[in-house]
Amino acid sequence: MIRAVIDTNVVFEGLTKRNSAGALILRTWQSNLFQPCVSLALHYEYYDVLSRKLSPQRWQRVQPALGTLLRTAVPVIPHFLWRPISPDPGDDFVIDCAMNAKAWIVTYNVRDFTLARLELGLVVFTPNEFLAQLSG
């Protein structure tokens, strides 16, 4: 089964825009069509970003859905770190999670993962590319 680390930008879109690629990815997550992998750092990032970017009322509506998703994720404990490898230091823990889980990365921000793709051999997809892989 495909293992994937879903970047925060995809989770955010999936929980806030119903007819988006991110929303479809979250539905495939719920349907167990791939194994989502989440480290503790990524778990906290999801909560931090969503709680800051959403209004308090919207955050209260979204929080249970996020909790449900995270309960079904494969927990990843990073034993090795590959830092710094991204121009955005916030993406380094996504890379650490994917490398330790032997998983793909799904993100809208493919450019920041270029060096990780080239030097570490990580597979990085946009949400639409990932959905095509799942349906192929």
C-alpha positions in Angstrom: 0.0 0.0 0.0 1.2 3.5 -0.8 2.5 5.4 2.2 2.3 9.2 2.1 3.1 12.2 4.3 0.4 14.9 3.6 1.8 18.4 3.9 -0.1 20.9 6.1 -1.1 23.0 3.1 -3.0 20.0 1.6 -4.7 19.2 4.9 -5.6 22.9 5.4 -7.2 23.0 1.9 -8.9 19.6 2.4 -10.6 20.8 5.6 -11.6 24.2 4.3 -12.6 23.7 0.6 -15.0 20.9 -0.2 -14.5 20.4 -3.9 -10.7 20.6 -3.9 -7.9 18.1 -4.5 -7.1 18.4 -0.8 -10.6 17.4 0.2 -10.5 14.4 -2.1 -7.1 13.4 -0.6 -8.7 13.5 2.9 -11.6 11.4 1.7 -9.1 8.8 0.3 -7.3 9.0 3.7 -10.6 8.2 5.5 -11.3 5.4 3.0 -7.9 3.8 3.7 -6.8 4.0 0.1 -3.3 4.8 1.3 -1.4 4.8 4.6 -1.0 8.4 5.9 2.2 8.8 8.0 2.4 11.5 10.6 5.2 12.3 13.0 4.5 14.2 16.3 6.0 17.4 14.8 3.7 17.2 11.8 0.7 16.4 14.1 1.5 19.6 16.1 2.0 21.6 12.9 -1.5 20.6 11.6 -3.1 21.8 14.9 -0.9 25.0 15.1 -1.6 26.2 11.5 -5.3 25.4 11.5 -5.9 27.0 14.9 -4.1 30.2 13.8 -5.5 30.5 10.3 -9.1 29.7 11.0 -11.6 31.7 12.9 -12.4 30.2 16.4 -15.8 29.0 15.2 -14.5 27.4 12.1 -11.6 25.8 14.0 -14.1 24.3 16.5 -16.0 22.7 13.6 -12.8 21.4 11.9 -10.9 20.1 14.9 -13.0 16.9 15.4 -12.4 16.0 11.7 -8.7 16.5 12.1 -8.6 14.4 15.2 -10.4 11.6 13.4 -7.9 11.7 10.5 -4.9 11.7 12.9 -6.2 8.7 14.8 -6.0 6.6 11.6 -2.5 7.7 10.6 0.6 5.6 11.0 2.7 7.2 13.7 6.3 7.9 12.7 9.1 8.3 15.1 12.0 10.0 13.3 15.2 8.1 14.2 17.3 10.0 11.6 17.2 13.7 10.6 18.1 15.1 7.3 18.6 18.8 8.0 18.8 21.3 6.6 17.6 20.2 3.2 14.7 22.6 2.4 14.9 26.3 1.9 11.9 26.5 4.3 13.1 25.1 7.7 9.4 24.2 8.5 9.5 21.6 5.7 12.5 19.7 7.1 10.4 17.8 9.6 8.1 16.8 6.7 11.2 15.4 4.9 12.3 13.7 8.1 8.9 12.1 8.5 8.8 10.9 4.9 12.3 9.5 5.0 11.8 7.6 8.2 8.4 6.3 7.0 9.7 5.4 3.5 6.7 7.4 2.2 5.9 9.9 -0.5 5.2 13.6 0.2 2.1 15.3 -1.1 2.3 19.1 -1.2 1.3 22.2 -3.1 4.8 23.5 -2.4 6.9 21.1 -4.6 9.6 23.6 -5.2 10.8 23.6 -1.6 11.3 19.8 -1.8 13.5 19.9 -4.9 16.8 19.2 -3.1 15.2 16.4 -1.1 14.0 14.9 -4.4 17.5 15.1 -6.0 19.7 14.2 -3.0 17.5 11.9 -1.0 15.4 10.4 -3.8 12.2 11.4 -2.1 9.0 11.1 -4.2 7.1 14.4 -4.1 3.7 14.9 -5.7 1.2 17.7 -6.0 -2.2 16.6 -4.8 -3.5 16.1 -8.4 -0.4 14.0 -9.2 -0.9 11.9 -6.1 -4.6 11.4 -6.9 -3.6 10.2 -10.4 -1.2 7.7 -8.8 -3.9 6.4 -6.5 -6.3 5.9 -9.4 -3.7 4.4 -11.7 
